[in-house]
Amino acid sequence: MVRIHKSVCENEDVTVFWNQGVHRDREITANRPDIIIKNKKVKICVLIDVAVHADTSVTQKEAEKKLQYKGLCVEIQRKWNMNCMVIPVITGATAMVT
């Protein structure tokens, strides 16, 4: 059975959050990625952040996004006991992607 809420879609194994922050014990400035996929069955959490960057340094922006959400990944690993990974989806204004 799938439950759907304004910003949450959930079944027995997977929960998908969008436009929703993660409650945490410590102060973390970047706590609201665009999409969070929490797979309870395989114990992995994926943070997806989507952005359109003005210039052509798409690779650099991807590295910045990974660094930006590193603290949140550590907090998720500690609090939810799951592996965590960040997937930045960056498109340049000239439609450049990696």
Beta strands, then each sheet from edge to edge (+ up, - down):
strand 1: 3-4
strand 2: 8-10
strand 3: 14-18
strand 4: 35-39
strand 5: 44-53
strand 6: 83-92
sheet 1: 1+ 2- 3+ 4- 5+ 6+
end
